[in-house]
């Protein structure tokens, strides 16, 4: 099978998601009385998941069936327009923008479903079966979510996200069909790595916000240096693994990559927000420790689990490595609870943890 290349139109498609993930991440900057309330944490997740799933839907179609031909270009352009509407509608004030968000998101899913249900008959029987399964699964999710239009209270959101949940879960239940049409692992890893780069960009934006501070002293300089090294260590750890440490020839349904990256992306958004919140000292000390170290722990666990499946056997992390890394993070938290430390020290600890993790895995 010829190796699939990422097209320029796919990269252009990704540009719209830069704004989408930025809007989602900014929800986490709503700190009130020293904490990010459950309301805003939930809103962040509820905004982020449809963005991620809309991107995943088209990416997976291109991976299995996409060709750089006129009809597929037209569908991708229609997807672009739908995502544009959805992105413009993203807000913590759901009710005010519900209809436009619904049109954008459901439009994106509908175009993907149509593509699956109309693949060319020249495809193999297994390819046609997998396409019909995915197309019908997405239609079921769309129909359920469309029921939300008949309600104007909190019930509409329950129905909307019930449809999204069904949309996300059905491919997992139909894994036996999808394994018969394995993903092109090299292309899929490259696509998800490009989206990871978008999320890392949010941390870079946070660093720029720190560097734009009016007052400079030794503490702020140390904070900026530690944060920069921290982000570089994340880049080093993630992309060195993608480029050199994983097998790109594995024939799988790609679900470890797909679903595992949801948690990688959430952790990266949390990390980007924590940089600004930590520097501006907007959170209570205990909540700050939980949020900062919790986001780093989520990144560590999710990247470890995603890459474990695809990493060459002799390069996989051992249980002892896991214990050491988690133990290091726990030690930082315990010390910081006993001795109250400034923000730049916490960022220095995060930097040290990521440097050790990068060295261990690369």
C-alpha positions in Angstrom: 0.0 0.0 0.0 1.4 3.4 -1.0 2.1 5.7 2.0 -0.6 8.4 2.3 0.7 12.0 2.4 -0.9 14.9 4.3 -2.3 17.3 1.7 -2.1 21.1 1.7 -5.9 21.2 2.0 -5.8 19.1 5.2 -3.3 21.6 6.6 -5.6 24.5 5.6 -8.5 22.6 7.3 -6.4 22.5 10.5 -6.1 26.3 10.6 -9.7 26.7 11.6 -9.2 24.5 14.6 -6.5 26.8 15.9 -9.2 29.3 16.7 -11.5 26.5 18.0 -9.0 25.1 20.5 -8.0 28.6 21.6 -11.6 29.4 22.4 -12.1 26.2 24.3 -8.9 26.7 26.3 -9.8 30.2 27.3 -12.8 28.8 29.2 -10.2 27.5 31.8 -9.0 31.1 32.5 -12.3 31.9 34.3 -11.0 31.8 37.9 -13.4 32.8 40.6 -12.5 33.1 44.3 -9.3 31.2 43.7 -10.7 28.2 41.8 -11.9 27.2 38.4 -15.5 26.2 39.2 -17.0 22.9 38.1 -19.3 24.9 35.8 -16.3 26.2 33.7 -14.4 22.9 33.9 -17.5 21.1 32.5 -18.1 23.8 29.9 -14.5 23.4 28.7 -15.0 19.6 28.3 -18.4 20.1 26.6 -16.9 22.6 24.1 -13.7 20.7 23.5 -15.1 17.3 22.8 -17.3 18.3 19.7 -14.3 20.2 18.3 -12.0 17.2 18.7 -14.6 14.8 17.3 -15.5 17.0 14.3 -11.8 17.0 13.4 -11.4 13.3 14.1 -14.3 12.4 11.8 -12.9 14.0 8.7 -9.4 13.0 9.5 -10.3 9.3 9.7 -12.3 9.4 6.5 -9.3 10.9 4.7 -7.0 8.3 6.2 -9.0 5.3 5.1 -10.7 6.5 1.9 -9.6 10.0 1.0 -8.1 11.0 -2.3 -6.9 14.3 -3.6 -9.7 14.5 -6.2 -12.4 17.2 -6.9 -15.3 15.5 -5.1 -13.3 15.0 -1.9 -12.0 18.5 -2.1 -15.5 19.9 -2.4 -16.6 17.9 0.7 -13.6 19.1 2.7 -14.4 22.7 1.7 -18.0 22.2 2.9 -16.5 20.8 6.1 -14.4 24.0 6.4 -17.6 26.1 6.2 -19.3 24.0 8.8 -16.3 24.3 11.2 -16.2 28.0 10.6 -19.8 28.4 11.7 -19.2 26.1 14.7 -16.0 27.9 15.8 -17.7 31.3 15.6 -20.4 29.9 17.9 -18.2 28.6 20.6 -19.0 30.4 23.8 -19.6 29.8 27.5 -23.0 31.3 26.9 -24.4 28.2 25.2 -28.0 29.4 24.9 -27.2 32.5 22.9 -25.3 30.6 20.2 -27.0 27.2 20.3 -28.6 27.1 16.9 -25.5 28.3 15.0 -23.3 25.8 17.0 -25.7 23.0 16.2 -25.8 23.9 12.5 -22.0 24.0 12.3 -21.3 20.8 14.3 -24.2 18.7 12.8 -23.3 20.0 9.3 -19.7 18.8 9.8 -20.9 15.3 10.9 -23.5 15.1 8.2 -21.0 15.7 5.4 -18.7 13.1 6.9 -21.5 10.6 7.1 -22.5 11.3 3.4 -18.9 10.7 2.4 -18.9 7.3 4.1 -22.3 6.3 2.6 -21.3 7.2 -0.9 -17.8 5.7 -1.3 -17.2 4.2 -4.7 -18.3 0.6 -5.4 -14.8 -0.2 -6.6 -13.7 -0.4 -2.9 -13.3 -3.9 -1.4 -16.2 -5.6 0.5 -14.6 -5.0 3.9 -14.0 -1.3 3.0 -17.7 -0.9 2.0 -18.9 -2.6 5.1 -16.8 -0.4 7.4 -17.9 2.7 5.5 -21.6 1.8 5.8 -21.1 1.0 9.5 -19.4 4.4 10.2 -21.8 6.3 8.1 -24.9 4.8 9.7 -23.4 5.3 13.2 -22.9 9.0 12.5 -26.4 9.3 11.2 -27.8 7.7 14.4 -25.8 10.3 16.4 -27.1 13.1 14.3 -30.7 12.0 14.6 -30.4 11.8 18.4 -28.7 15.2 18.7 -31.3 16.7 16.4 -34.0 15.9 19.0 -32.5 18.7 21.1 -34.1 21.3 18.7 -37.5 20.5 20.3 -36.4 21.7 23.8 -35.1 25.0 25.1 -34.0 24.0 28.7 -31.1 22.0 30.0 -32.7 19.0 28.4 -31.6 20.1 25.0 -27.9 19.7 26.0 -28.5 16.3 27.5 -30.0 15.2 24.1 -27.3 16.9 22.1 -24.5 15.3 24.0 -26.3 11.9 24.1 -26.1 11.9 20.3 -22.4 12.9 20.4 -21.7 10.2 23.0 -23.4 7.6 20.8 -21.4 8.9 17.8 -18.2 8.4 19.8 -19.0 5.0 21.3 -20.4 3.2 18.3 -17.0 2.9 16.5 -15.6 1.3 19.6 -18.4 -1.2 19.6 -17.8 -1.9 16.0 -14.1 -2.4 16.2 -14.3 -5.9 14.7 -15.5 -4.3 11.4 -12.9 -1.5 11.5 -9.9 -3.8 12.1 -10.5 -5.4 8.7 -9.9 -2.0 7.2 -6.8 -0.8 9.2 -5.8 2.8 9.3 -2.6 4.1 7.6 -0.7 4.5 10.9 2.0 6.8 9.5 -0.6 9.3 8.1 -2.7 9.0 11.3 0.2 9.7 13.6 1.3 12.6 11.5 -2.2 14.1 11.5 -2.6 13.8 15.3 0.9 15.2 15.8 0.0 18.2 13.7 -3.0 18.8 15.9 -0.8 18.3 19.0 1.4 21.1 17.6 -1.7 23.4 17.6 -2.2 22.7 21.3 1.4 23.2 22.1 1.0 26.6 20.4 -1.4 27.6 23.1 1.3 27.1 25.7 3.6 29.3 23.5 0.9 31.9 23.5 0.8 31.7 27.3 4.6 32.1 27.5 4.3 35.2 25.3 1.6 36.6 27.8 4.1 36.1 30.6 6.9 37.7 28.6 4.6 40.7 28.0 4.4 41.5 31.7 5.1 45.1 32.6 7.3 44.3 35.6 10.4 42.2 35.3 12.4 40.8 38.2 14.4 37.6 39.0 11.2 35.6 39.8 9.5 36.5 36.5 12.6 35.7 34.5 13.0 32.3 36.2 9.3 31.6 35.6 9.7 32.4 31.9 12.9 30.3 31.5 11.4 27.3 33.4 8.2 27.5 31.4 10.0 27.7 28.1 12.1 24.7 28.9 9.0 22.9 30.1 7.2 23.4 26.8 10.4 22.4 24.8 10.6 19.2 26.9 7.0 18.4 26.0 7.8 19.0 22.3 11.0 16.9 22.6 9.2 14.0 24.3 6.2 13.8 22.1 7.7 14.4 18.6 10.8 12.3 19.2 8.5 9.4 20.1 6.3 10.0 17.0 9.3 10.2 14.7 11.7 7.6 16.0 10.2 5.3 18.7 6.9 3.9 17.3 6.2 1.4 14.7 4.3 3.0 11.8 3.7 -0.3 10.0 1.2 -1.7 12.6 -2.2 -2.7 11.1 -4.8 -1.6 13.7 -8.1 0.3 13.9 -6.1 3.2 15.3 -8.4 3.6 18.3 -5.6 3.9 20.9 -4.3 6.9 18.9 -7.8 8.4 18.3 -9.3 8.2 21.8 -6.0 8.5 23.7 -5.2 11.8 22.1 -8.4 13.3 23.5 -6.8 13.2 26.9 -3.5 14.4 25.6 -5.2 17.4 24.0 -7.2 18.1 27.2 -4.0 18.0 29.3 -2.3 20.4 26.8 -5.1 22.9 27.1 -5.0 22.6 30.9 -1.2 23.1 30.9 -1.5 26.2 28.6 -4.1 27.7 31.0 -2.1 26.8 34.1 0.9 28.8 32.9 -1.1 32.0 32.8 -3.1 31.2 36.0 0.1 30.3 37.9 2.0 33.4 36.8 -0.9 35.7 37.6 -1.5 34.0 40.9 -5.2 33.8 40.3 -5.8 30.4 42.0 -5.7 29.4 45.7 -2.5 27.6 46.5 -4.0 24.1 47.1 -6.2 24.3 44.0 -3.3 25.6 42.0 -1.2 22.6 43.0 -4.0 20.2 42.1 -4.6 21.8 38.7 -1.0 22.3 37.6 0.3 18.9 38.7 -3.0 17.2 37.7 -2.6 18.5 34.1 1.0 17.3 33.9 0.0 13.9 35.3 -2.8 13.6 32.7 -0.3 14.4 30.0 2.2 11.8 31.3 -0.4 9.0 31.6 -2.2 9.7 28.3 1.1 9.9 26.2 2.4 6.8 27.9 -0.7 4.8 27.2 -1.0 6.0 23.6 2.6 5.3 22.6 2.9 2.1 24.6 0.8 0.2 22.0 2.8 1.5 19.1 6.3 1.7 20.6 8.8 -1.0 19.6 8.7 -3.7 22.4 12.3 -3.1 23.5 11.6 0.7 23.9 8.4 0.4 26.0 8.3 1.9 29.5 8.4 -0.7 32.3 6.3 -0.7 35.4 9.3 0.5 37.4 9.6 3.5 35.1 5.9 4.4 35.7 6.4 4.1 39.5 9.5 6.3 39.5 7.8 9.0 37.4 4.5 9.1 39.3 6.6 9.0 42.6 8.6 12.0 41.4 5.4 13.9 40.8 3.9 12.9 44.1 7.1 13.9 45.9 6.9 17.4 44.4 3.2 17.8 45.5 4.0 16.6 49.1 7.0 18.9 49.4 5.0 21.9 48.1 2.1 21.2 50.5 4.6 21.2 53.4 6.6 24.2 52.3 4.7 26.9 50.5 6.7 27.7 47.3 6.3 30.5 44.7 5.0 29.9 41.2 8.4 29.8 39.5 9.5 26.9 41.8 6.3 24.9 40.8 7.0 25.5 37.2 10.6 24.5 37.7 9.4 21.2 39.2 7.2 20.6 36.2 10.1 21.4 33.9 12.3 18.9 35.7 9.6 16.2 35.5 9.1 16.7 31.8 12.9 16.7 31.2 13.2 13.4 33.0 10.2 12.0 31.1 11.6 13.2 27.8 15.1 11.7 28.5 13.5 8.4 29.7 11.4 7.9 26.6 13.7 9.3 23.9 
